[in-house]
Amino acid sequence: MAGRKKGCLLLALLLIMVMALSGCQNSGFEGKLDAKNPVSIEIWHYYNGPQKTEFDRLVTEFNETVGKEKGIIVEAFSQGNSISALVEKVMDAANKKVGAGEIPDVFAAYADTAYQVDQLGLVASLDAYLTKEELDEYVAPYMEEGRFDEEGSLKIFPIAKSTELFMLNKTDWDRFAAATGAKEEDLQTMEGLCRIAASYYEWTDSLTPEANDGKAFFGRDAMANYIIIGSKQLGTEIFSVKNGKVTFQVDETIMRKLWDNYYVPYISGHFASYGKFRSDDAKTGDIIALVGSTSGAAYFPDKVTVNDTQSYPIGVDVFPAPCFEGAQKCAVQQGAGMVVTKSNETKEYAATVFLKWFTDAKRNIEFSVGSGYLPVKKEANDVQMVNDALEMQEDSTVTANLKKSLPAAIEQANTYELYTNKAFEGGTKARDVLETSMQNRAKEDRAAVVELMNQSVSHKDAVAQYSTDETFSSWLESFRKELNAAVQ
């Protein structure tokens, strides 16, 4: 009995010690900070417009409060208006390219870029600076994305995420639906979307005496997401990654389904892409529906500009991104996280202090409603909390769009499987292949179809010359070669 009591006492003492160590895991690092001798943290990001305004505001708030108290000064710099511009500058700095600046203490990155920089030995592991309880507060897949090395170390700190949604010009849709009986339910699947797009082309064609001048219904940003998520929905990971090495799983049946539901409607004029983003095409009325990132939802137009003197107001509806019929509900998980470069414990810890402060649930929601991104903590992914925060915003087109898109995005994030492939060597180049291969072929062949119609070939016959098994097989062969070349 005495031995049992002694064992219980030892176990209790052990548990107390574990709890104490867990509770003060960061106390040693805290002692390295000195308000009288502040440490400076330089951050590079790619935010612009509303995102940059909100990020800068929060950086200022941190510097004037917690940063001042602890001795941390954060300086944030935008490195262009796109992630690609930021990636180029980060990689130039990491590789010490002539004329490049020093790599910053923190930079925004997707997993592929973080992987490349990590291979150079420049990325800090952040696990030591967070307790298990702190880690558990975050949405698990968001944290998991940042653990891409063989040890599973946390190399990317999530601060804001996004997914894709379907956005619709409700004003022009209502006119079309009233005339044709089109149903919004058909927009839930890719196959239904293709049928609606064909009907819209025929209806708009019938409104004028000219033949073959129907209008496109739909366009999408990020073709790579279409292929990655479409493949995943249909049961295959096109990028199967283990320990940083990729196996391409290019299933011919799945690729044909993706082809038939994008390339064929594109060359038929049912889908289109003209401007840099599909929101640009919606603004000119060249399309009335799109799939795009939640972070871009703020830019969906509130009017269609017909020409220099004519425009009309439009409303917007937002729905989940369509899935393939009978497939699992899966949507993309995207949005760059923050990578801390290796330096010393003081700087690495100071950077983590800022990132934890930035992702406080209430504060992260403030960034979300000002930028269109999704918060990263479990607590903050709450529709009511986001709606309450949106009600505090000044009325504007941005706010009106976010009031519809953010709750829809959170609902999708909570009910769909969110997916992003693991990072791998050559991942950026491989994704570029997905982004351009099918899209470029579709644009080229659409131009050829239009040329045939200008020569009095019927729409049906012109499309039929390109929507063949031979065209698909030719593209698939070149697609596979391009992917293999990307990682060699």
RODO-2510 file (C-alpha; in nm, 4 decimals, decimal comma):
residues 488
     n   res          X          Y          Z
     1     m     0,0000     0,0000     0,0000
     2     a     0,2836     0,2390     0,0918
     3     g     0,4542     0,1631    -0,2382
     4     r     0,1333     0,2372    -0,4259
     5     k     0,0927     0,5715    -0,2455
     6     k     0,4542     0,6569    -0,3207
     7     g     0,3996     0,5734    -0,6892
     8     c     0,0865     0,7878    -0,7050
     9     l     0,2723     1,0748    -0,5401
    10     l     0,5563     1,0490    -0,7904
    11     l     0,3071     1,0415    -1,0793
    12     a     0,1294     1,3504    -0,9443
    13     l     0,4609     1,5337    -0,9084
    14     l     0,5549     1,4333    -1,2637
    15     l     0,2265     1,5665    -1,3984
    16     i     0,2751     1,8948    -1,2120
    17     m     0,6236     1,9269    -1,3587
    18     v     0,4968     1,8585    -1,7113
    19     m     0,2199     2,1160    -1,6720
    20     a     0,4637     2,3689    -1,5337
    21     l     0,7073     2,3131    -1,8180
    22     s     0,4263     2,3430    -2,0706
    23     g     0,2999     2,6626    -1,9125
    24     c     0,6394     2,8293    -1,9091
    25     q     0,7734     2,6884    -2,2349
    26     n     0,8289     3,0367    -2,3695
    27     s     0,9438     3,2051    -2,0493
    28     g     1,3136     3,1634    -2,1341
    29     f     1,2641     3,3315    -2,4693
    30     e     1,0606     3,6113    -2,3124
    31     g     1,3628     3,7016    -2,1020
    32     k     1,5654     3,7685    -2,4160
    33     l     1,3454     4,0672    -2,5041
    34     d     1,4314     4,4117    -2,3687
    35     a     1,2033     4,7130    -2,4099
    36     k     1,5050     4,9427    -2,3756
    37     n     1,6876     4,7671    -2,6584
    38     p     1,4127     4,6677    -2,9021
    39     v     1,4666     4,4082    -3,1731
    40     s     1,3584     4,5017    -3,5254
    41     i     1,1651     4,2546    -3,7426
    42     e     1,1404     4,3143    -4,1184
    43     i     0,8463     4,1530    -4,2996
    44     w     0,8010     4,1191    -4,6766
    45     h     0,4508     4,0597    -4,8117
    46     y     0,2520     4,0972    -5,1319
    47     y    -0,0646     4,2605    -4,9991
    48     n    -0,2128     4,5531    -5,1884
    49     g    -0,5355     4,7536    -5,1758
    50     p    -0,7625     4,6693    -4,8783
    51     q    -0,5303     4,3882    -4,7637
    52     k    -0,2267     4,6172    -4,7396
    53     t    -0,4236     4,8916    -4,5654
    54     e    -0,5502     4,6514    -4,3007
    55     f    -0,2141     4,4789    -4,2536
    56     d    -0,0336     4,8114    -4,2118
    57     r    -0,2938     4,9282    -3,9592
    58     l    -0,2426     4,6185    -3,7453
    59     v     0,1366     4,6442    -3,7645
    60     t     0,1114     5,0016    -3,6354
    61     e    -0,1195     4,8895    -3,3545
    62     f     0,1249     4,6163    -3,2525
    63     n     0,4224     4,8539    -3,2497
    64     e     0,2355     5,1038    -3,0330
    65     t     0,1186     4,8434    -2,7795
    66     v     0,2693     4,4975    -2,7314
    67     g     0,5740     4,5763    -2,9402
    68     k     0,6532     4,8863    -2,7338
    69     e     0,5989     4,6973    -2,4078
    70     k     0,8170     4,3987    -2,5003
    71     g     1,0768     4,5658    -2,7218
    72     i     0,9760     4,4543    -3,0727
    73     i     0,9531     4,6844    -3,3750
    74     v     0,7867     4,5405    -3,6859
    75     e     0,8491     4,6968    -4,0267
    76     a     0,6378     4,5667    -4,3141
    77     f     0,7131     4,6164    -4,6829
    78     s     0,5043     4,5217    -4,9858
    79     q     0,7184     4,3672    -5,2582
    80     g     0,4862     4,4182    -5,5535
    81     n     0,1225     4,3466    -5,6187
    82     s     0,1459     3,9707    -5,6702
    83     i     0,2821     3,6631    -5,4962
    84     s     0,5056     3,5946    -5,7989
    85     a     0,6802     3,9319    -5,7589
    86     l     0,7401     3,8584    -5,3915
    87     v     0,8684     3,5064    -5,4648
    88     e     1,1217     3,6414    -5,7141
    89     k     1,2617     3,8896    -5,4619
    90     v     1,2724     3,6322    -5,1817
    91     m     1,4522     3,3760    -5,3972
    92     d     1,6990     3,6361    -5,5256
    93     a     1,7765     3,7329    -5,1654
    94     a     1,7983     3,3708    -5,0500
    95     n     2,0391     3,2848    -5,3318
    96     k     2,2415     3,6038    -5,2689
    97     k     2,1898     3,7216    -5,6232
    98     v     2,3921     4,0301    -5,7188
    99     g     2,1863     4,3412    -5,6457
   100     a     1,9363     4,1609    -5,4233
   101     g     1,8742     4,2768    -5,0687
   102     e     1,9228     4,0717    -4,7538
   103     i     1,6546     3,8118    -4,6944
   104     p     1,4008     3,9553    -4,4448
   105     d     1,3317     3,8228    -4,0978
   106     v     0,9824     3,7160    -4,2072
   107     f     0,8259     3,6765    -4,5503
   108     a     0,4903     3,5658    -4,6854
   109     a     0,5086     3,2430    -4,8839
   110     y     0,3247     2,9442    -5,0126
   111     a     0,4622     2,6014    -4,9274
   112     d     0,6555     2,5599    -5,2552
   113     t     0,8591     2,8764    -5,1943
   114     a     0,9097     2,7940    -4,8273
   115     y     1,0348     2,4498    -4,9325
   116     q     1,2921     2,6003    -5,1708
   117     v     1,4221     2,8418    -4,9076
   118     d     1,4270     2,5637    -4,6473
   119     q     1,6455     2,3535    -4,8765
   120     l     1,9018     2,6343    -4,8463
   121     g     1,8913     2,5967    -4,4675
   122     l     1,7360     2,9382    -4,4113
   123     v     1,3984     2,8618    -4,2496
   124     a     1,3457     2,8538    -3,8727
   125     s     1,1365     2,5893    -3,6998
   126     l     0,8764     2,7568    -3,4786
   127     d     0,7608     2,4694    -3,2575
   128     a     0,9842     2,5715    -2,9675
   129     y     0,8167     2,9132    -2,9503
   130     l     0,4595     2,7850    -2,9116
   131     t     0,2971     2,5663    -2,6500
   132     k     0,0866     2,2668    -2,7453
   133     e    -0,2198     2,4552    -2,6223
   134     e    -0,1382     2,7459    -2,8527
   135     l    -0,0900     2,5168    -3,1506
   136     d    -0,4225     2,3452    -3,0838
   137     e    -0,6075     2,6773    -3,1158
   138     y    -0,5464     2,6858    -3,4920
   139     v    -0,7419     2,5066    -3,7661
   140     a    -0,5476     2,1807    -3,7990
   141     p    -0,5106     2,1683    -4,1810
   142     y    -0,3728     2,5234    -4,1805
   143     m    -0,0964     2,4242    -3,9390
   144     e    -0,0381     2,0938    -4,1176
   145     e     0,0367     2,2768    -4,4433
   146     g     0,3379     2,4362    -4,2767
   147     r     0,4899     2,1011    -4,1732
   148     f     0,6480     1,9911    -4,4993
   149     d     0,9928     1,8663    -4,3958
   150     e     1,0773     1,5089    -4,2942
   151     e     1,0723     1,5992    -3,9238
   152     g     0,7293     1,7616    -3,9468
   153     s     0,8610     2,0906    -3,8046
   154     l     0,6426     2,4003    -3,8223
   155     k     0,8019     2,6083    -4,0988
   156     i     0,5041     2,8213    -4,2073
   157     f     0,2889     3,0135    -3,9601
   158     p    -0,0671     3,0598    -4,0947
   159     i    -0,2032     3,4121    -4,0557
   160     a    -0,4857     3,4217    -4,3111
   161     k    -0,6301     3,1693    -4,5537
   162     s    -0,8637     3,1666    -4,8472
   163     t    -1,0622     2,9265    -5,0582
   164     e    -1,2566     2,9619    -5,3822
   165     l    -1,6203     3,0627    -5,4259
   166     f    -1,8656     3,0974    -5,7129
   167     m    -1,9733     3,4602    -5,7665
   168     l    -2,2668     3,5575    -5,9864
   169     n    -2,3899     3,8793    -6,1456
   170     k    -2,7433     3,8447    -6,0054
   171     t    -2,8930     4,1202    -6,2217
   172     d    -2,8045     3,9639    -6,5565
   173     w    -2,8702     3,6148    -6,4227
   174     d    -3,2269     3,7095    -6,3302
   175     r    -3,2930     3,8312    -6,6851
   176     f    -3,1537     3,5103    -6,8295
   177     a    -3,3347     3,2861    -6,5805
   178     a    -3,6685     3,4618    -6,6399
   179     a    -3,6344     3,4058    -7,0147
   180     t    -3,5081     3,0464    -7,0080
   181     g    -3,6128     2,8923    -6,6768
   182     a    -3,2511     2,8383    -6,5694
   183     k    -3,2165     2,7255    -6,2072
   184     e    -2,9482     2,8260    -5,9573
   185     e    -2,9318     2,4637    -5,8377
   186     d    -2,7604     2,3742    -6,1648
   187     l    -2,4663     2,5914    -6,0623
   188     q    -2,3731     2,3496    -5,7826
   189     t    -2,1909     2,1081    -6,0165
   190     m    -1,9403     2,1524    -6,2969
   191     e    -2,1620     1,9545    -6,5321
   192     g    -2,4638     2,1722    -6,4490
   193     l    -2,2533     2,4855    -6,4895
   194     c    -2,1486     2,3727    -6,8388
   195     r    -2,5122     2,3153    -6,9363
   196     i    -2,6108     2,6598    -6,8066
   197     a    -2,3196     2,8222    -6,9910
   198     a    -2,4253     2,6603    -7,3189
   199     s    -2,7827     2,7792    -7,2671
   200     y    -2,6633     3,1324    -7,1883
   201     y    -2,4547     3,1443    -7,5068
   202     e    -2,7522     3,0354    -7,7164
   203     w    -2,9872     3,2812    -7,5449
   204     t    -2,7558     3,5806    -7,5858
   205     d    -2,6927     3,4762    -7,9466
   206     s    -3,0674     3,4847    -8,0103
   207     l    -3,0943     3,8456    -7,8901
   208     t    -2,9200     3,9846    -8,1987
   209     p    -2,9645     3,9279    -8,5741
   210     e    -2,5967     3,8336    -8,6150
   211     a    -2,5073     3,4651    -8,5939
   212     n    -2,2513     3,3182    -8,3536
   213     d    -2,2238     3,6265    -8,1328
   214     g    -2,3384     3,4590    -7,8128
   215     k    -2,1686     3,5639    -7,4896
   216     a    -1,9667     3,3600    -7,2439
   217     f    -2,1294     3,2860    -6,9105
   218     f    -1,8348     3,1834    -6,6914
   219     g    -1,4637     3,2208    -6,6295
   220     r    -1,2264     3,1114    -6,3591
   221     d    -0,9035     3,2286    -6,2011
   222     a    -0,6299     2,9808    -6,1056
   223     m    -0,6467     2,6957    -6,3552
   224     a    -0,4009     2,5012    -6,1392
   225     n    -0,6643     2,4893    -5,8658
   226     y    -0,9200     2,3543    -6,1129
   227     i    -0,6922     2,0635    -6,2055
   228     i    -0,5631     1,9925    -5,8528
   229     i    -0,9031     2,0136    -5,6820
   230     g    -1,0909     1,8518    -5,9718
   231     s    -0,8535     1,5551    -5,9584
   232     k    -0,8927     1,5335    -5,5813
   233     q    -1,2728     1,5469    -5,6058
   234     l    -1,2621     1,2638    -5,8569
   235     g    -1,0434     1,0470    -5,6351
   236     t    -0,6790     1,1143    -5,7258
   237     e    -0,4063     1,3465    -5,5997
   238     i    -0,2334     1,4670    -5,9148
   239     f     0,0690     1,5587    -5,6985
   240     s     0,1374     1,2646    -5,4677
   241     v     0,4183     1,3827    -5,2399
   242     k     0,6364     1,1934    -4,9923
   243     n     0,9410     1,3457    -4,8241
   244     g     0,9546     1,6284    -5,0737
   245     k     0,9478     1,3978    -5,3781
   246     v     0,6515     1,3944    -5,6121
   247     t     0,4834     1,1247    -5,8170
   248     f     0,2532     1,2586    -6,0871
   249     q    -0,0766     1,0738    -6,0967
   250     v    -0,2184     1,1891    -6,4299
   251     d    -0,5244     0,9677    -6,4652
   252     e    -0,6483     0,9768    -6,8261
   253     t    -1,0161     0,9333    -6,7367
   254     i    -1,0023     1,2157    -6,4836
   255     m    -0,8077     1,4404    -6,7196
   256     r    -1,0700     1,3805    -6,9888
   257     k    -1,3445     1,4846    -6,7499
   258     l    -1,1532     1,8026    -6,6633
   259     w    -1,0961     1,8660    -7,0347
   260     d    -1,4602     1,8149    -7,1306
   261     n    -1,5745     2,0526    -6,8576
   262     y    -1,3339     2,3333    -6,9345
   263     y    -1,1606     2,3101    -7,2727
   264     v    -1,4741     2,2156    -7,4667
   265     p    -1,6986     2,4918    -7,3241
   266     y    -1,4088     2,7364    -7,3637
   267     i    -1,3554     2,6742    -7,7355
   268     s    -1,7353     2,6831    -7,7717
   269     g    -1,7437     3,0389    -7,6352
   270     h    -1,9360     2,9355    -7,3243
   271     f    -1,6379     3,0090    -7,0944
   272     a    -1,3933     3,2949    -7,1429
   273     s    -1,0926     3,4832    -7,0058
   274     y    -0,9880     3,8255    -7,1312
   275     g    -0,8543     4,0490    -6,8533
   276     k    -0,5908     3,9745    -6,5924
   277     f    -0,8596     3,8491    -6,3522
   278     r    -1,2112     3,7238    -6,4136
   279     s    -1,3482     4,0084    -6,2006
   280     d    -1,2185     4,2343    -6,4804
   281     d    -1,4278     4,0343    -6,7292
   282     a    -1,7324     4,0576    -6,5031
   283     k    -1,6881     4,4344    -6,4888
   284     t    -1,7151     4,4611    -6,8679
   285     g    -2,0018     4,2126    -6,8880
   286     d    -1,7991     3,9628    -7,0908
   287     i    -1,8948     3,6988    -6,8326
   288     i    -2,1552     3,7026    -6,5569
   289     a    -2,0169     3,4288    -6,3303
   290     l    -1,6765     3,3262    -6,2023
   291     v    -1,4869     3,1095    -5,9595
   292     g    -1,2209     3,3040    -5,7753
   293     s    -1,0455     3,3382    -5,4448
   294     t    -1,2318     3,4668    -5,1413
   295     s    -0,9505     3,7200    -5,1030
   296     g    -1,0486     3,8606    -5,4431
   297     a    -1,4205     3,8757    -5,3666
   298     a    -1,3912     4,2390    -5,2631
   299     y    -1,3114     4,3259    -5,6258
   300     f    -1,6288     4,1831    -5,7783
   301     p    -1,7907     4,4814    -5,9548
   302     d    -2,1063     4,6630    -5,8462
   303     k    -2,1762     4,7703    -6,2050
   304     v    -2,1147     4,6579    -6,5614
   305     t    -1,9416     4,9091    -6,7856
   306     v    -2,0707     4,8648    -7,1407
   307     n    -1,8626     5,1448    -7,2930
   308     d    -1,7198     5,4861    -7,2004
   309     t    -2,0659     5,6373    -7,1573
   310     q    -2,2901     5,3469    -7,0617
   311     s    -2,3032     5,1330    -6,7482
   312     y    -2,5618     4,9766    -6,5188
   313     p    -2,5634     4,8593    -6,1548
   314     i    -2,5626     4,4888    -6,0672
   315     g    -2,6182     4,2785    -5,7583
   316     v    -2,4102     3,9774    -5,6573
   317     d    -2,4834     3,6301    -5,5272
   318     v    -2,2225     3,3984    -5,3787
   319     f    -2,2284     3,0175    -5,3692
   320     p    -1,9852     2,7358    -5,2877
   321     a    -1,7457     2,6474    -5,5675
   322     p    -1,9107     2,3811    -5,7863
   323     c    -1,7966     2,0190    -5,7549
   324     f    -1,8237     1,7383    -6,0063
   325     e    -2,1431     1,5317    -5,9938
   326     g    -2,1178     1,2481    -5,7428
   327     a    -1,7721     1,3593    -5,6266
   328     q    -1,6590     1,4372    -5,2727
   329     k    -1,7035     1,7968    -5,1658
   330     c    -1,3553     1,9373    -5,1748
   331     a    -1,2296     2,2935    -5,2146
   332     v    -0,8888     2,4520    -5,2320
   333     q    -0,7048     2,5697    -4,9223
   334     q    -0,4778     2,8565    -5,0141
   335     g    -0,3287     3,1782    -4,8864
   336     a     0,0337     3,2432    -4,8049
   337     g     0,1562     3,2008    -4,4495
   338     m     0,4537     3,3662    -4,2833
   339     v     0,8000     3,2091    -4,2913
   340     v     1,0551     3,3106    -4,0277
   341     t     1,4149     3,2993    -4,1444
   342     k     1,6880     3,1479    -3,9300
   343     s     1,8725     3,4081    -3,7255
   344     n     1,8851     3,3828    -3,3460
   345     e     1,6384     3,2858    -3,0753
   346     t     1,5629     3,6466    -2,9864
   347     k     1,4604     3,7461    -3,3380
   348     e     1,2799     3,4203    -3,4102
   349     y     1,0849     3,4451    -3,0856
   350     a     1,0059     3,8144    -3,1427
   351     a     0,8680     3,7296    -3,4881
   352     t     0,6533     3,4549    -3,3350
   353     v     0,5209     3,6954    -3,0706
   354     f     0,3961     3,9235    -3,3483
   355     l     0,2424     3,6357    -3,5467
   356     k     0,0600     3,5040    -3,2390
   357     w    -0,0650     3,8547    -3,1604
   358     f    -0,1780     3,9053    -3,5211
   359     t    -0,3776     3,5805    -3,5176
   360     d    -0,5643     3,6469    -3,1956
   361     a    -0,9224     3,5481    -3,2811
   362     k    -1,0790     3,8938    -3,2583
   363     r    -0,7855     4,0653    -3,4279
   364     n    -0,7656     3,8045    -3,7035
   365     i    -1,1352     3,8604    -3,7773
   366     e    -1,0620     4,2325    -3,8085
   367     f    -0,8056     4,1480    -4,0766
   368     s    -1,0532     3,9126    -4,2432
   369     v    -1,3343     4,1644    -4,2735
   370     g    -1,0919     4,4230    -4,4026
   371     s    -0,9227     4,1967    -4,6546
   372     g    -1,1412     3,9033    -4,7557
   373     y    -0,9201     3,6351    -4,6013
   374     l    -1,0381     3,3639    -4,3628
   375     p    -0,9237     3,3671    -3,9996
   376     v    -0,6950     3,0819    -3,8965
   377     k    -0,8085     2,9998    -3,5430
   378     k    -1,0910     2,7558    -3,4741
   379     e    -1,2634     3,0076    -3,2488
   380     a    -1,2647     3,2753    -3,5185
   381     n    -1,4162     3,0572    -3,7922
   382     d    -1,7630     3,1451    -3,6746
   383     v    -2,0196     3,2984    -3,9104
   384     q    -2,1876     3,5021    -3,6371
   385     m    -1,8595     3,6521    -3,5155
   386     v    -1,7665     3,7484    -3,8707
   387     n    -2,1117     3,8937    -3,9411
   388     d    -2,0925     4,1008    -3,6218
   389     a    -1,7529     4,2361    -3,7297
   390     l    -1,8803     4,3141    -4,0793
   391     e    -2,1661     4,5172    -3,9350
   392     m    -1,9054     4,7466    -3,7804
   393     q    -1,7506     4,8261    -4,1196
   394     e    -1,8340     5,1359    -4,3185
   395     d    -2,0757     5,0740    -4,6048
   396     s    -1,8940     5,0266    -4,9355
   397     t    -1,8872     4,7941    -5,2356
   398     v    -1,6068     4,6010    -5,0653
   399     t    -1,8091     4,5567    -4,7471
   400     a    -2,1223     4,4579    -4,9400
   401     n    -1,9284     4,1865    -5,1244
   402     l    -1,7591     4,0608    -4,8087
   403     k    -2,0923     4,0405    -4,6247
   404     k    -2,1911     3,7747    -4,8770
   405     s    -1,8573     3,6088    -4,9515
   406     l    -1,6993     3,5692    -4,6055
   407     p    -1,9914     3,3858    -4,4372
   408     a    -2,0202     3,1635    -4,7465
   409     a    -1,6468     3,0923    -4,7337
   410     i    -1,6527     3,0031    -4,3642
   411     e    -1,9514     2,7760    -4,4189
   412     q    -1,7656     2,6065    -4,7041
   413     a    -1,4485     2,5751    -4,4957
   414     n    -1,6482     2,4090    -4,2169
   415     t    -1,8357     2,1644    -4,4428
   416     y    -1,6005     2,0851    -4,7342
   417     e    -1,2671     1,9093    -4,7207
   418     l    -1,0083     2,1818    -4,7706
   419     y    -0,7093     2,0561    -4,9670
   420     t    -0,3657     2,1713    -5,0736
   421     n    -0,0894     1,9465    -5,1975
   422     k     0,2314     1,9034    -5,0013
   423     a     0,5364     2,1008    -5,1079
   424     f     0,7929     1,9308    -5,3300
   425     e     1,1092     2,0081    -5,5245
   426     g     1,0056     2,1730    -5,8511
   427     g     0,6567     2,2395    -5,7176
   428     t     0,6358     2,5975    -5,8416
   429     k     0,7271     2,4981    -6,1970
   430     a     0,4887     2,2018    -6,1898
   431     r     0,2044     2,4266    -6,0751
   432     d     0,2874     2,6666    -6,3572
   433     v     0,2313     2,3789    -6,6004
   434     l    -0,1138     2,3198    -6,4517
   435     e    -0,1846     2,6908    -6,4699
   436     t    -0,1008     2,7332    -6,8385
   437     s    -0,1161     2,4037    -7,0273
   438     m    -0,4898     2,3510    -7,0750
   439     q    -0,5680     2,7236    -7,0627
   440     n    -0,3234     2,8123    -7,3396
   441     r    -0,4471     2,5299    -7,5630
   442     a    -0,8069     2,6402    -7,5045
   443     k    -0,7301     3,0031    -7,5939
   444     e    -0,5424     2,9066    -7,9094
   445     d    -0,8129     2,6712    -8,0284
   446     r    -1,0915     2,9164    -7,9434
   447     a    -0,9208     3,1699    -8,1721
   448     a    -0,9097     2,9050    -8,4457
   449     v    -1,2800     2,8262    -8,3980
   450     v    -1,3671     3,1964    -8,4271
   451     e    -1,1632     3,2193    -8,7468
   452     l    -1,3529     2,9244    -8,8937
   453     m    -1,6869     3,0864    -8,8069
   454     n    -1,5681     3,4061    -8,9757
   455     q    -1,5257     3,1910    -9,2863
   456     s    -1,8960     3,0913    -9,2633
   457     v    -1,8366     2,7555    -9,0934
   458     s    -2,1189     2,6870    -8,8478
   459     h    -2,0525     2,7089    -8,4751
   460     k    -2,1223     2,3388    -8,4322
   461     d    -1,8903     2,2302    -8,7136
   462     a    -1,6123     2,4691    -8,6095
   463     v    -1,6137     2,3389    -8,2530
   464     a    -1,6322     1,9785    -8,3752
   465     q    -1,2997     2,0172    -8,5586
   466     y    -1,1250     2,0691    -8,2243
   467     s    -1,3314     1,8813    -7,9630
   468     t    -1,1898     1,5473    -8,0783
   469     d    -1,0244     1,2498    -7,9128
   470     e    -0,7096     1,3273    -8,1094
   471     t    -0,6901     1,6832    -7,9758
   472     f    -0,7278     1,5601    -7,6195
   473     s    -0,4676     1,2858    -7,6618
   474     s    -0,2229     1,5314    -7,8153
   475     w    -0,2674     1,7738    -7,5265
   476     l    -0,2413     1,5007    -7,2612
   477     e     0,0874     1,3763    -7,4047
   478     s     0,2375     1,7258    -7,4039
   479     f     0,0956     1,7900    -7,0546
   480     r     0,2724     1,4851    -6,9138
   481     k     0,6003     1,5845    -7,0788
   482     e     0,5763     1,9367    -6,9406
   483     l     0,5158     1,8064    -6,5876
   484     n     0,8113     1,5699    -6,6003
   485     a     1,0355     1,8430    -6,7367
   486     a     0,9305     2,0737    -6,4508
   487     v     1,0946     1,8558    -6,1856
   488     q     1,4015     1,7370    -6,3759
***
